Amino acid sequence: MHARWMPILAAVVATNAWAEEIRKPPIDDLSAGMPTEEDANSWVRMTNGEWLWGEVIGYRNDAVTVDSDQFGVMTIDMADVAAVWNPRSFEWARRGGEVYSGPGVITDGVVRVLDREGGEVTFPLDELDGLAPGATREIDRWSFYVRAGVDGRWGNTEQFSVTTGVGFEREDARTRFTLDQNSAFGTSQKEETVNNHRVDAEFDVFLTRAFYLVVPGATLYVDRFQNLQPRVTTQVGVGVRLEPAPAYEIGFTGAAAYQYVRYFSVPTGEDRFDHGIGANVGVYSEWDVTEDIDFDIAWSSTIILNDLGQTSHHASVTWAQEIIPDFDFDVSAIYDRVESPPPLEDGTEVKSDDFGLVVGVRLSL
């Protein structure tokens, strides 16, 4: 086929795909009625008059997230949206602390919710702080993932390592809870060379669309080769989550922190326990490069004011490619540092820096 016809063919294919997604909406004027939970579909009307059929799954930072059978998960800026018709039962968080439960409509800068307890409620769109599914079923508030990776080399050398991870998240219109656990094991020439475990937990309470309290957060880290048995950090603080663009999110956290450390071994006469107070600061970014590719970066530092040598840092960079729905191939680079780790009982020095590369697959539900 001549190259000059390729753009025309691509446009025809894209137009046909979009046409399959444009279906007859429930009513011509969404402001004239209210959806009920018996309605099957959610609808988004764009400012250019086109209709998108799919499942509305969230709203934050002036953007609505829609899961479309044809186009996958999309985050659309509300500046491009004329109306949203949502028959699913949601929790609608309004500025000031009110949370309404039920289906609703967004149109002409106004939110109308058919609240289960108070009937129809109307308020301006700029007072909508968040929108989350699962007002009727607790299970709908939860998400889950499991990941695994294996690396090996045999022949002149024998090396083997395995990484595992599991995580949970619960989110409603006002709160978010996350729990992540990651472990790594490895051997070289039949001797153990890697053995570490990390658990991160955090409970957030959103006060506005972007500003939230961390009450509390905690990290447990065990690593035989960093001489940590374990290191436990707890913190209480604040966070900010921003979306400069529909496909990009960035966040910052700052918290007061307490750290407890127990070492596997220390030189004779030294204390195996350390306690410290300080501050935890962190930053992260999440970028949906395409519908199938994600690129995430995170950094956190725990600064121990009464013993700066125990200050620690943790960073990760992750690239993930969706293979099939809910199933990803990902690559992560991990960095951990302790400023001045104490030596082992026999005087062996413990290195400050640890690096890791994890290649694996991830299943999200």
C-alpha positions in Angstrom: 0.0 0.0 0.0 1.3 3.4 -0.9 2.6 5.3 2.1 0.4 8.4 1.4 -2.7 6.3 2.2 -1.4 5.2 5.7 -2.5 8.3 7.6 -6.0 8.1 6.0 -6.3 4.4 6.9 -5.2 5.2 10.5 -7.8 7.9 10.7 -10.6 5.6 9.5 -9.6 2.9 12.0 -9.5 5.4 14.8 -12.9 6.8 13.8 -14.5 3.4 13.7 -13.1 2.5 17.1 -14.5 5.8 18.5 -17.9 5.2 16.9 -18.1 1.8 18.7 -17.6 3.7 22.0 -20.3 6.3 21.3 -23.6 4.8 22.3 -27.0 6.3 22.9 -27.0 8.1 26.2 -29.9 7.5 28.7 -31.4 11.0 28.0 -30.5 13.8 25.7 -30.2 16.4 28.5 -28.3 15.0 31.5 -29.3 17.9 33.7 -33.0 16.9 33.3 -32.8 13.7 35.2 -31.0 11.6 37.8 -29.5 8.1 37.2 -30.4 5.2 39.4 -28.3 2.1 40.3 -30.4 0.1 37.9 -28.9 2.0 35.0 -26.0 -0.1 33.5 -23.7 2.5 32.0 -21.8 5.6 32.9 -21.5 8.4 30.4 -19.1 11.3 29.9 -20.0 14.0 27.5 -17.1 16.0 26.1 -17.1 19.7 25.5 -17.1 19.0 21.7 -20.4 17.1 22.0 -19.0 13.6 21.7 -20.1 10.9 24.2 -17.8 8.4 26.0 -19.3 5.3 27.4 -17.5 3.5 30.2 -17.2 3.1 34.0 -16.4 6.2 36.1 -13.9 5.0 38.7 -12.7 8.2 40.4 -12.4 12.0 40.6 -9.5 14.0 42.1 -7.7 17.3 41.3 -10.2 18.5 38.7 -10.0 15.3 36.6 -12.3 12.3 36.2 -11.0 8.8 35.6 -13.0 6.5 33.3 -12.4 2.8 32.5 -13.5 2.3 28.9 -13.7 -1.2 27.3 -12.4 0.3 24.1 -9.7 2.7 25.3 -8.8 1.4 28.8 -8.3 3.6 31.8 -8.2 7.3 31.0 -7.9 10.4 33.2 -9.7 13.3 31.6 -9.3 16.9 32.7 -12.7 18.4 33.7 -12.0 21.4 31.4 -12.7 19.0 28.5 -15.8 17.5 30.1 -19.3 19.0 29.8 -21.2 16.4 31.8 -20.8 13.1 33.7 -23.7 10.7 34.2 -22.8 8.1 36.9 -25.3 5.5 38.0 -22.9 3.6 40.3 -23.1 4.1 44.0 -20.2 6.3 44.9 -18.9 8.3 47.9 -18.9 12.0 47.0 -16.6 13.9 49.4 -17.7 17.6 49.7 -15.4 20.3 51.0 -16.3 20.8 54.7 -16.4 17.1 55.6 -19.7 16.0 54.2 -19.7 12.7 52.3 -22.8 11.6 50.3 -23.5 8.1 49.1 -25.3 7.2 45.9 -25.4 7.8 42.1 -25.1 11.3 40.7 -24.6 13.7 37.8 -22.0 16.4 37.1 -23.2 19.1 34.6 -22.8 22.8 34.1 -20.4 23.1 37.0 -22.9 21.5 39.5 -22.9 18.2 41.3 -26.2 16.5 42.0 -26.2 13.3 44.1 -29.0 11.0 45.0 -27.9 10.5 48.6 -29.2 7.3 50.2 -30.0 9.1 53.4 -30.8 12.7 52.5 -32.3 12.4 49.0 -31.1 14.7 46.2 -28.2 17.0 47.1 -26.8 19.8 44.9 -23.6 21.7 45.3 -20.9 23.4 43.1 -18.3 21.3 41.4 -15.5 23.2 42.9 -16.6 21.9 46.3 -16.1 18.3 45.2 -12.9 17.1 46.9 -13.1 13.4 45.8 -15.1 10.6 44.3 -14.6 6.9 45.1 -16.5 3.7 44.4 -17.7 1.2 46.9 -20.3 3.0 49.1 -22.4 -0.2 49.3 -19.8 -3.0 49.2 -16.7 -2.8 51.3 -14.8 -5.1 48.9 -15.1 -2.4 46.2 -12.9 -0.1 48.3 -9.9 -2.5 48.2 -7.3 -3.3 45.6 -4.6 -5.9 45.7 -1.4 -6.9 43.9 1.2 -9.6 44.0 4.5 -9.6 42.2 7.4 -12.1 41.7 10.8 -12.1 40.0 13.6 -14.6 39.6 17.2 -14.2 38.5 19.8 -16.9 38.1 23.2 -17.8 36.6 24.7 -21.3 36.4 28.0 -22.6 34.9 31.3 -21.1 36.0 29.4 -19.4 38.8 26.1 -20.3 40.5 23.9 -17.3 41.5 20.2 -17.3 42.2 17.9 -14.7 43.6 14.1 -14.4 44.0 12.0 -11.3 44.9 8.4 -11.3 46.1 5.9 -8.6 46.9 2.3 -8.2 47.9 0.3 -5.1 48.6 -3.2 -3.8 49.6 -4.9 -0.5 49.2 -8.2 0.7 50.6 -9.5 4.1 49.5 -12.8 5.9 49.9 -13.7 9.6 49.4 -11.8 10.8 52.5 -9.2 8.2 53.5 -6.6 5.9 52.0 -4.7 3.0 53.6 -1.8 1.2 51.9 0.3 -1.8 52.9 3.2 -3.1 50.9 5.6 -6.0 51.7 8.7 -6.9 49.6 11.3 -9.6 50.2 14.5 -10.6 48.5 16.5 -13.8 48.8 19.7 -14.7 47.0 22.7 -17.1 47.0 26.0 -17.2 45.2 28.1 -20.3 45.1 25.6 -21.8 47.5 26.2 -19.1 50.1 23.5 -16.7 51.1 24.2 -13.2 49.8 20.8 -11.5 49.9 18.1 -11.7 52.7 15.9 -8.7 53.3 12.3 -7.8 54.0 10.5 -4.4 53.9 7.0 -3.6 55.0 5.5 -0.1 54.5 2.1 0.9 55.9 0.4 4.3 55.8 -3.0 5.7 56.7 -4.0 9.1 55.1 -6.9 11.4 55.8 -7.7 13.8 53.0 -8.6 17.3 54.1 -8.9 18.8 50.6 -8.5 17.4 47.1 -4.7 17.6 47.4 -3.8 18.0 51.1 -3.8 15.1 53.6 -2.7 14.0 57.0 -0.4 10.9 57.5 -1.8 9.4 60.7 0.3 7.4 61.0 2.9 5.8 58.7 5.3 3.0 59.5 8.2 1.1 57.9 9.8 -2.1 59.1 13.1 -3.2 57.4 15.1 -6.3 58.1 18.4 -7.0 56.3 21.0 -9.5 57.5 23.7 -7.9 55.3 23.0 -4.4 56.5 23.0 -5.7 60.1 19.4 -4.6 60.7 17.2 -6.8 63.0 15.0 -4.8 62.5 14.8 -1.1 61.9 11.3 0.3 62.6 10.3 3.8 61.8 7.0 5.5 62.6 5.9 8.9 61.5 3.0 11.4 61.7 2.8 14.3 59.3 1.3 15.9 56.2 1.3 15.2 52.5 0.4 17.0 49.2 -0.7 15.2 46.1 -0.9 17.2 42.8 -1.8 16.4 39.2 -0.2 19.0 36.9 -1.5 16.9 34.0 -4.1 14.2 33.7 -1.4 11.5 33.2 1.0 12.8 35.8 0.9 12.9 39.6 3.5 14.2 42.0 3.5 14.2 45.8 5.4 15.4 48.8 5.4 14.3 52.5 6.9 15.7 55.6 6.6 14.1 59.1 8.0 13.9 62.6 9.6 10.4 63.0 10.7 8.0 65.6 13.2 5.2 64.8 14.1 2.1 66.7 17.0 -0.1 65.5 18.2 -3.5 66.7 21.4 -4.9 65.2 22.3 -8.5 64.5 25.7 -8.0 66.0 28.0 -5.2 67.3 31.5 -5.0 68.7 31.9 -6.2 72.3 30.8 -3.5 74.7 28.6 -1.7 72.2 24.8 -1.3 72.5 22.8 -3.5 70.1 19.9 -1.0 70.3 19.5 2.6 68.9 16.6 5.0 69.4 16.3 8.3 67.5 13.9 11.1 66.7 13.9 13.2 63.7 12.0 14.0 60.5 10.9 12.0 57.4 10.7 13.7 54.1 9.7 12.2 50.8 8.8 12.9 47.2 7.3 10.7 44.5 6.0 11.0 40.9 3.7 8.7 38.9 3.6 9.1 35.1 1.3 7.2 32.8 3.5 7.4 29.8 0.9 5.6 27.6 -2.2 3.6 28.4 0.1 0.5 28.9 3.3 2.0 30.3 3.9 3.5 33.7 7.0 5.2 35.0 7.2 5.8 38.8 10.0 7.4 41.0 10.0 7.7 44.8 12.5 8.9 47.4 12.3 9.1 51.2 14.8 10.1 53.8 14.6 9.7 57.6 16.9 12.2 59.3 17.7 11.2 62.9 18.5 14.5 64.7 20.1 13.0 67.8 22.4 10.6 65.7 22.9 11.8 62.1 24.9 8.6 61.4 21.6 6.6 61.6 20.0 8.8 58.9 18.7 6.5 56.2 17.4 6.9 52.6 15.3 4.7 50.3 14.7 5.2 46.6 13.0 3.3 43.8 12.5 3.8 40.1 10.0 1.5 38.3 9.1 1.0 34.7 6.0 -1.2 34.1 4.5 -2.5 30.8 1.0 -4.0 30.8 1.0 -7.3 29.0 -2.7 -8.2 29.3 -5.3 -6.4 31.5 -4.2 -6.5 35.2 -0.9 -8.3 34.4 2.3 -6.2 34.1 6.0 -6.8 33.3 8.1 -4.4 35.4 11.7 -3.5 36.1 12.7 -1.7 39.4 15.9 -0.2 40.6 16.2 0.0 44.4 18.6 2.1 46.4 19.1 2.0 50.2 21.7 4.0 52.3 22.5 4.3 56.0 25.0 7.2 56.6 27.2 5.5 59.3 26.2 1.8 60.0 28.1 0.3 62.9 30.5 -2.6 62.3 29.8 -6.3 63.0 31.0 -8.0 66.2 34.2 -9.3 64.4 35.0 -5.8 63.2 33.7 -6.2 59.6 32.6 -2.9 58.2 29.0 -2.7 56.9 28.7 -0.7 53.6 26.5 2.3 53.6 25.0 1.8 50.2 23.0 -1.1 48.7 21.7 -1.3 45.2 19.2 -3.7 43.7 17.6 -4.4 40.3 14.3 -6.3 40.3 12.8 -7.8 37.1 9.4 -9.5 37.4 5.7 -9.7 36.8 2.9 -8.2 38.7 -0.8 -9.2 39.0 -3.2 -6.4 40.1 -6.8 -7.1 41.2 
